[in-house]
Amino acid sequence: MSGPSTTTVSGQTRTADLGDLVTFDGVTKTYSNGFAALAPVDLAIRRGEVLSVVGPSGCGKTTLLRMAAGLSGASTGSVRRNVERTSYVFQDPTLLAWRSVQANTELVARIRGVGRAERRRAASEALELVGLGHVAHSLPRELSGGMKMRVSLARALASDPELMLMDEPFAALDEFTRERMSDELLRLWRERGFGVMFITHSIREAVKIGHRVVVMAKGPGRVADVVDSPSPPTGDPSAPRDEVALDALAREIAATLATA
Ligand SMILES: Nc1ncnc2c1ncn2[C@@H]1O[C@H](COP(=O)(O)OP(=O)(O)OP(=O)(O)O)[C@@H](O)[C@H]1O
C-alpha cells in the first residue's frame, strides 16, 4: 500500500485517503498516433462509493476507465491502484451462447483459478442476488436483454469485487429496464459495499446513481467538475430522495457540459 499524497479533486487540494481504490495524479493520455485524449486528470475513486462519470462521446471516459483497470498506462502522471479484486460490466453482456447461465456466471472466477465448489457457491449466491436463481440452467438465448445484463452483473459479483468498473452497462436497454437496473445496482451496492466507477452518457442516470458525479468535457478530454450528490443514493428503494435537488444538479451538469 502506498503512503498518502496530495491530490487535487474538483479544484480542491486534499490529502489522498489511504482508503481510495484508485488515485489519478496529474494523469494524461496521448495515444501512439499522437492523439491527446486526456489533459491532466486528478481524481480518486473512493472505497465503497459510486462514482458516476458523464460526458460527451470522445471525452475520454473509457480511456480513464481502462487506466483505472490497469489495462492502459498513463502517458504522464501516475495511477495508483489500491485494489485486489476488480470486476467489469460493459454494455454488451458478452455471455457464451453455448454455456448455461450458471456456467457463464462462474466464468470469471474460473479464469481466476477459484476452485470448483467455491465458484459454484459464489455464482449461485450472485444469481440469487440478482433474482435469476430460477434460470441457472437456461441458455443465454432464452433470456431477455435485462436478464442477460443481470447475468453479467452476477458474473461480476461472483468474484466478490472491491471495485466494479462499468462502461455504459445499461445503455442498450429500454428505458424501463434501464431504470430498474440502476435500482438493482444500488441494491447490490448496499448489500456488498463495493466501489463503482460508472460511465454513462445520461446525466439523469449519472445523478441517480452517483454519490459523486464526474463531469467530463472534450477538446482535450478533461474533468470539468466533480460534484457531490445533494441527495446520495442509499440503495434502499423505499428511502425518499430529494428529487428537487437532484433535478437542480442535473440542470447544473447540463449547463457545465454546454459551456465546458
Ligand atoms: N487506441 C486509440 N488510439 C488512438 N485514439 C484513441 C484510441 N482509443 C481512443 N482514442 C481516442 O481517444 C478519444 C477518447 O476516447 P474514449 O473511448 O476514451 O472516449 P469516450 O468518452 O469513452 O467516448 P464514447 O462515449 O463515445 O465511448 C477519442 O477521440 C478516441 O477516438
The ligand as a Tripos MOL2 file, in Angstrom:
@<TRIPOS>MOLECULE
LIG
   31    33     1     0     0
SMALL
NO_CHARGES

@<TRIPOS>ATOM
      1 N1         -6.2410    3.3000  -29.1820 N.pl3     1 LIG1
      2 C1         -6.5130    4.5450  -29.5490 C.ar      1 LIG1
      3 N2         -5.7170    5.1950  -30.4240 N.ar      1 LIG1
      4 C2         -5.9590    6.4730  -30.8000 C.ar      1 LIG1
      5 N3         -7.0110    7.1960  -30.3420 N.ar      1 LIG1
      6 C3         -7.8300    6.6080  -29.4670 C.ar      1 LIG1
      7 C4         -7.6310    5.2560  -29.0380 C.ar      1 LIG1
      8 N4         -8.6140    4.9480  -28.1610 N.ar      1 LIG1
      9 C5         -9.3930    6.0430  -28.0660 C.ar      1 LIG1
     10 N5         -8.9190    7.0330  -28.8490 N.ar      1 LIG1
     11 C6         -9.4830    8.3800  -28.9800 C.3       1 LIG1
     12 O1         -9.4510    8.9990  -27.7050 O.3       1 LIG1
     13 C7        -10.6260    9.7810  -27.5110 C.3       1 LIG1
     14 C8        -11.3010    9.3290  -26.2360 C.3       1 LIG1
     15 O2        -11.8050    8.0250  -26.4470 O.3       1 LIG1
     16 P1        -12.6980    7.2890  -25.3490 P.3       1 LIG1
     17 O3        -13.1420    5.9930  -25.9170 O.co2     1 LIG1
     18 O4        -11.9680    7.2820  -24.0740 O.co2     1 LIG1
     19 O5        -13.9200    8.3200  -25.2430 O.3       1 LIG1
     20 P2        -15.3620    8.1210  -24.5490 P.3       1 LIG1
     21 O6        -15.6230    9.3810  -23.8240 O.co2     1 LIG1
     22 O7        -15.3850    6.8670  -23.7850 O.co2     1 LIG1
     23 O8        -16.3030    8.0140  -25.8330 O.3       1 LIG1
     24 P3        -17.7040    7.2470  -26.0150 P.3       1 LIG1
     25 O9        -18.6340    7.9170  -25.0590 O.co2     1 LIG1
     26 O10       -18.0730    7.5050  -27.4330 O.co2     1 LIG1
     27 O11       -17.4830    5.7940  -25.7030 O.co2     1 LIG1
     28 C9        -11.4890    9.6000  -28.7510 C.3       1 LIG1
     29 O12       -11.3000   10.7140  -29.6100 O.3       1 LIG1
     30 C10       -10.9550    8.3440  -29.3920 C.3       1 LIG1
     31 O13       -11.0950    8.3810  -30.7930 O.3       1 LIG1
@<TRIPOS>BOND
     1     1     2 1
     2     2     3 ar
     3     2     7 ar
     4     3     4 ar
     5     4     5 ar
     6     5     6 ar
     7     6     7 ar
     8     6    10 ar
     9     7     8 ar
    10     8     9 ar
    11     9    10 ar
    12    10    11 1
    13    11    12 1
    14    11    30 1
    15    12    13 1
    16    13    14 1
    17    13    28 1
    18    14    15 1
    19    15    16 1
    20    16    17 2
    21    16    18 1
    22    16    19 1
    23    19    20 1
    24    20    21 2
    25    20    22 1
    26    20    23 1
    27    23    24 1
    28    24    25 2
    29    24    26 1
    30    24    27 1
    31    28    29 1
    32    28    30 1
    33    30    31 1
@<TRIPOS>SUBSTRUCTURE
     1 LIG1         1 GROUP 0 **** ****
